Amino acid sequence: MSREETCRPNPSVLVGRSFRESWFIGQVILSICLLAAGLLLLAVHQRFGPLVLILSGVAGFSAAMSALVISRTRFQIEICPDGFLVRKHAGEREFADDQVICASLSFRPNYTDGILTSTTRTFDVWVESETEPESIKMVNRLAVGTADPLAPLIERITAHLYTRAKSALEAGQSFEGEGWTLHASELVVHSGRSSESVRFDSLAAADVFDNQLCVWKHGQDEPVLRIPATSANTPILLKLLRERIVVGDEKDEVPAGDGLGRVLFERKPGRPAMAALWLMPPAALGAILVAAVSALVCRTPVLLLWGFVVAGAIGLLWSLVLSQCVEFRVHEHGVRRKLFFRSQQLKYAEVDSFTYSAVRQYVKGVYSGTNFTLTFASWPGGKLKKLTYSKRLRNADAALEHLRDHVSQLIADRMQAQFVEGHAVTWTDGLRFLAEGLEYRAAGFLGRKPPVTILYSQIIGFDLHQGQFWLWTAGKKNAAVKESISQPNFFPGYLFLSRLLAARPGAARTAERVG
């Protein structure tokens, strides 16, 4: 049996850009609307009719060219036992796994009104050909909750490259990626004409944060190297580095004093925001001075009043800019917030209450962004210590969500320890974990209603939807619990509830609803 025949029974996977992408559909709709408007204007003998028809022709030509570009990116992939088959309009080409030189893998989330609707996965492989290496870019738009049809091929090629790299290093050879070279005892990163090398025996950790592969040395909080996670062979590099990093006993220990450990990622204000922050106060003062001088020269006191009005408007705008100019750092063992010369920090082990809020904003029915707020609170010695970070973003922030899950897991562990000892565990103002069930006090017009205990065995599902937590019980059509997810310690309690229900007898038959 030929190699090509072994590929035939495998289903083909269509890759490439989709004709359903919003920018292309927008072009088509625009051209149609302009055409209809132009014909209507001609029918009523308006002089702008020909101009609108010309614009519709330009929009139609643009849509046609876009359709041509999209069609050129679309082809089929068939996964073979030891390679893959590429089928395009020009014909078929077959490649073996041994021909793959390197590969890169990237994911881009797609949002609609701030809600994740799909992910664009790009798997780019470079293969040896008769003349020179060529790139085969495999792009798919994957809806939320759907499996990647190319996952078997991606896993196999990644494993093949890892095996080849490991063999090369064991033989004393180097393994190269995009912008870096891995040797038997060190990693060399190339940046322009300069290079920086780090020996394995000095490495403390390596991980991916903010779509970058970060490498840390022992005794240093800042990463010494940052490599784009989407560059060629980076997943293989991460696996090889983790195998070569010697983990000492100090890795899992919290640093003494105020040490928060390695910097994992940070959120800094942009340069335009910082420039506006420093320039606005002098501008407000200048407005008052100009108004004062003008009032004296023109002998019109009302000009001074207008100067204060302008300065007040600048001050209001400055306060809005100030709220977006906070520097927020996430460390291995805690978080730090800095505004100008004032700095706050809090270790995860000290956090007693954690609140995460993501509120989508709309202006006249049109989505304008999401306000994210993270609040860490602690009561050392009965005194409140609180650290808050707020940021307005267009879409979700995966790194902040990862931080939310990490802190929630730590607090959920404490909840579980208290629960195992037989104590009632407070979740929110209206929810408590009891030994026999979940106590719920529904919100009313005059405060909370009397408590009702919901047996854990009666819970059949729960859901997060539009900022609300919903919980259903057996025999009831309506939700038995409805609570806001923006309350303190909601997400830690949500995680603990998932653990409790998963530990019940027959838990596999109880499905958690996903919102």
N, C-alpha and C positions, 0 to 999 in steps of 0.2 A: 504494500500500500504506500502511495506517495505521501510526501509531507503535506501537500495541498489537500489531499483527500482526508487527512486526519483533522483538518480544520473545518471541513464542510458541515459536519453535524452540529457544530457549536452555533448558537444564535448570534447574530450580528448586533452590534451596538452602534447607534447613530450618535456621532459626536459633532461638535461644532456649535456655532451660534444659532439661536432660535429666531424664527420669524415672528414669534410672539413677544419679543422684547419691546418694552414700552417706547423707547426712542424711535424704533422703526414703525410701530403702529401709529405713533403720533405724526410721523411724516406722511403716512398714507391718509390719515384722517384730515390733516391740514390741506393736502392737495385736493382731496374730494370736496372739502368745504369751500376752498377758494374757487374751484371749478363751478360749483353750484351757485356761489355768489356772483361770479362773473357772468354766467348765463342769465341769471335773474336781472342783473344790471343792464345787460344788453337788451333783454326783453322789454324793459321799461325805458330804453333809450337814454341811459345814463352814460356820461362821457368817461366815467371811470371803469366801465365794463371791460374794455380791451386790456387796461393795465392789470386788473385783477386776474384776467385770463392768462396774461403773461406770467404773473406770479404763481398761478396754479401750475403752469407748465414747468416753471423752475422747481417748484416743490415736488411735482411728479417725477421730474428727471432725477432729483436728489433721492427720492424714494426708490426709483428703479436702480440707481447705482448702489444704493445701500442693499437692496435685494441681491444684486450681483455679488457684492462683497460677502454677504452672509452665505450665499450658496457656495462660494468658493471655499469657505471654511468647513463645510459639512461633508463628511465622509463616513464610512462604516469601518468598524473594527471587529474582527473575529479573533477570539482568543483560542490559540492552539495549545497543545500540551507543552511545547517548549519554545513558544514564540507567539507571534500575532500577525494577522493578515490585514493590510490596509487596502480598502476598496474605494477608489475614487472614480470620477467620470472617465478619466484617462486610462483606467485599467487597475489591475491588482498588483500589489507588491507584498512580498512576505519577508518578515524579519525574525531571526532567532534571538533568544534571550542573550546569547553570547555576543551579538552585535551591538548591544546597548552599551554605550560608553558612560553615560551619566543620566540622571533624571532629576526633575524638580517637581514638587507638589505644592500647590497653593489653594487656598479657599477664600472666597470673597462673599460675605453675607449680603443678601439683598433684602431691603426693607420696604414695606408699604405702610405709610403713616406711622413709622416707628416700630412696626411689628415685623419680625423676621418671617419672611414668606418662602425664601429659597436660598440656596447656596450655590455659587458658581465654582465648580472644581476644575482646576487646570492641571493636567498631568502632562508635562513636557519631557520627552525623551530624546536624547541625541544618539543616533545610530551610525555605525560605520556603513558607508556606501562605496561604490566603485571609485568615485573621484575624491570626495571629501565628506566629513561628517555632516549629517543633515538632521534637522529638528522636526519631530512629529508632535504637534500640539493637540492634545485631546481635551476638549472643553465640553462640560456638561452642566446644565442648570438643573439642580436637584431640589425638588420640593421638600418642605419640612416633613420629616418622618419617613422618607423614601430611601431605599438602599441604593448604593452606588453600583451600577452595573459593571463598572470596570474595577471594582475592589479586588477581585481575584488576581487580575493582571498587575495592578499596582503593588499588591503585597508580594507577588512572586518576583517582579523585577527588582523591588527594593531588597528582598532577601538575597537575590542573585548578586546584586552590586555589593551588599555587605559581605558575602562570602568571598567575593573576588578581592575586596579591599583588605579583609583580614588575612588572606593568603599572601597578598603582596607585602603587607607590613611584616608578617612572619618571615618572609624571604629577604627582608632588608630593603625592600623597595618603598617608594612613596605612593600615596593615594591622593589624587587631586580633585578639587571641586572648583566652584566658581569663586575665585578670589582667595583661595587658601590651598595649602598643601600640608598633608599629614605625613609626618615621618615616624620612624620607629620610637622616638623618644620625645618629640616635640610637635607643636602645631604652629605653622607659619601662616600669617594672614597678610595678604598683599593689598596695599592701598596706594594706587598710583605708582610712583617710583619708589616708595618706601615699603618696608616690610617689618612686621613685628612677630616675634616668636615667643612661645610660652612652653616650658617644659612640663611634662606630665606630672612629675613629682612635686611641682609647685601648685597644681590645680586643686581647688577645693570643691567646685561644683560646676555643672553645666546644665542649662535648661532653657526652654523657650518661653519668653515673655514679650508681649507686644509685637509679635510676629518677628522676633529676632532671637537668634541663638546667642545667649549670654554665657560667658565663661568667667569664673571668678578664681582669684588666687587666695591662698591661705592668708588670713590676717587683713584682707581688704574687703570693704563693703561694696565698693563700686566695681562693676564688671571691667575686666581688663580688655576683653574683646567682645565685640558685637558683630554678628554675621547675619545677614538677612535670611530668615527661615525659608524663603522661597527660592534661594539660590540653589544651583545644582548640587546634588549629593549631600545636602545639609542633614536630612534625616539619618543618613548612614553615618555622617560625622558625629552626630549627637550620640548615637548608640555606641560608637567606638570610644568616644571620650568617656562616657559613663563607665565603660569597662576598665578604663585605664586610670580613673581617679581613685586614689587610695582614701577611703573614708576613715577618719580618725574617731576616737571616742568623743571628741568635742563637738561633733557635728550636730547632735541632737540636744546639746545643752544651750540654755538661754544665756547670752552673754551677761557678765556681771555689770552692775551699775545701770547706766542708761543705754547700754548697747542694744540696738535693735537688730543686729545682724546684717546680712547682705541686702543690698538694694535690689529688689526684684523688678519694679517698674515705678514710674513717676508720671505725674500729670503737671505740666508747667504751662503758664499762660503764654500766649503767642507774643511776638515782638510788637505787633501793632497795638495790642491791648496794653502792654507795659509802657509803650511810648505815650499812649493816650492818658494813662494813669499819672504820669509825671508831668505832662504838658497841660492838663486841664486846670490844676490849681493856679499856675501863673496866668493862664488865659482868663480865669474868673477874676483874679486880682487886676489884671490889665483892663478888663471891661469896666470895673469900678473906677479905676484911675482915669480912663478915657472919659467916662461919663461925668466924673467930678470936674475935670478940666473943662469939658464942654459946657457944663452947667455954669461955671464961673465966667467963661468967655461970653457965652450967649445970654447969661443972666436968666437962665431957665432952670429952676430947681427940679422940675419934673424929669429932666434928663438924668439926674442922679438916681431917681427912682427906677428908671428904665435900666440903668447900669446894674442895680441890685437884682432886678428881675432876670437879666441875662446871666449874671453870676449865679443866681439861684438855680437856673435851668442847667448851667454847666455843672454845678454841684450835684444836682440830682442825677445827671448822666454819669458823673464821676463815681457816685455810689453804686450804680449799676455795673460799671466797668470793674470797680473794686471787688465785687462779689465773684467775678470771673478770673481774678488774678491771684488766686491762692495756689501755692505750690504744695502738691500732695505727693508724699512718697510712701510706697508700700515696701516694707522690709520683711525679712525672714521671720522676725518675731514680734513685729508691731508696725504701727503707722506713725507718720510724722506730718504735721501741717505747719506751713510757714507762710506768713504774710508780712512783707517788709522785714523787719528785724525781730519780729515776735514769732517764736516757734513753740509748738505743742507736740507732745508725743505720748503714745499710750501703747503698752505691750498687750498682746492678745491675751496673755494669762491674767491680766488685770481687768479685762472687759467683762462687766456684769450684764450689760444690756446693749443690744445692737439693733439699730433700725435702718432699714433699707427702703427707700421710696423712689419710684420712677413714675412720674406723672406726665402724661402726654398733654401738650398744649395745642389749642386750636384757635385760629384767628378767622372769624367769620366762616367757620366750618372747614377751614383748610388747615391741615396739620402743619405746625410751625416748629416743632422740636419737643424734646423730653427733658424735664428737670429731674436730675438725679441728686439724691441726698443720702449720705451715709453718716450716721451718728453713732459714735462709740461712747459709752458712759461707764464710769466706774465710781464706786463709793469707798475709797480707802479711808478707814477710820470714821466712817459716817459722813465724809465730806464729798460732795459731788465733783467729779472730774470728767469733763465732756469734751470730745473732739468731733467737730462736724466738718464735712466736706460736701459742697454743693457745686454742681456744674450743669449747664444747659448744653445739651448735645442734640445733633440732628437724629442720630440713631443710637442703638444700644452700644455699650462698651463692654466687650468680652472680658477684659482684664478686671474691671470693677465687679462684674458678675462672678468671676472666679474668686475674688476677694470675699464677696458676700457669702459664697458657699463655704469657703475655708473657715471664716469666723463663725458661721452658723454651725458648722460641724463641731468646733471646739465647745461652744456653749451647749449644743445638744448632748455632747458627752457628759457634761456636768449635770444636765437634766436627767440623763439616764442613771447616773450614779445616785442622785437623790431619790429617784423613783425606786431603784432596786433596794435602797435602805428603808423603804416603806413610807416616805414622805410624800405629801401632796405637792405637785410641781405647778407653779403658776406659769401660764403661757402668755395670755394677754389679759386685758381688763375683764374680758368676758369668758375666758376659757382657762380651765385648770385640768391637769392630769391627775385623776384619782386611781386608786388600785382597781376599782371595779369598772370604771368608765371615764368618759370625758364630761366634765361638768361645764355647762353652758349657761350663761346669763345673757339673754338677748337684750339688745339696746332698745329703749323705749323713749317716749317723749319726755318723761320725768326721771330719766336715769335707767339703770339696768333693772331688768325684770328678775323675779325669783329664779334661783338656779334649777336647772334640769339636768339630770345625769343620763348620758347616752352610753349604753353598754358598748364596749369595743366590738363585741360579736355582732352588733346590729348595724355597724357601719359598712356600707356597700360601695362607697366611692367618695372621692373628693376632687376638687378642681380649683384652679386659679384662673380667674377670667375678669378682665377689665378692672383690675385693682381690688377684687373681692375674692374671699375664700368661701367656697361653697362645700357643704358636706351633706351627703344623703344617707338615709337609714332605710332598712328593709321595711316594706309595707307602706311607705309614704312617697307620694309623687313629688311634693315640694321639698326643697332643701331644708334640712333641720337646723343648719348653722349657716349664718351669713355674717362675715366679719371682714373688716378692712385689712389688707396686707401691709399697710404702712404703720402698723403699731410696733412698739418696741418688742424685740425678741420673737416677732412672728416667724421669720424664716428658720431660726433654730428650733422652735416648737413644731413647725411644719415638717422638718427633717425628723424630729423625734417621733412624731405621729406616724410617719412612714415606717420607721423601725418597729414601732409597737404593732402596727397592723400586719407588717410582713412576718412577725413572729407568731401570729395567731395560728392555730390549727386550721388547715384548709385555706391558708392565705393565698395560695397560688390561684384559687378560684375567684379571688376578689381583685378586680381590676381597678387600678387607679386611673381616673379620668384625667386626660391631659388637655389643658386649655390652650 
